[in-house]
Amino acid sequence: MPNCSFCDDSIPKGTGLMYVKKDGTIFYFCSSKCKKNNLVLGREGRRQKWTPAAKKFMAREAMKKEPSKKPSKK
């Protein structure tokens, strides 16, 4: 099963949309919402709060910003 090119959500078999550009690049979309956001509006999935890709991205960024806490020696 391919993942959505915009939101990185898994696409169940028999659903979704495959879009092929003239240069041969293949995009898989789970919904028309993802297709419009990517192709028409030119947005990135990891920057939209509602996508699973954004949630993964924000969690990763939070881990980078948070300093590592080491146990203090007594």
PyMOL commands that set and color helices and strands:
alter all, ss='L'
color gray80, all
select helices_A, chain A and resi 32-40+45-47+52-65
alter helices_A, ss='H'
color red, helices_A
select strands_A, chain A and resi 17-20+26-29
alter strands_A, ss='S'
color yellow, strands_A
deselect
rebuild
show_as cartoon
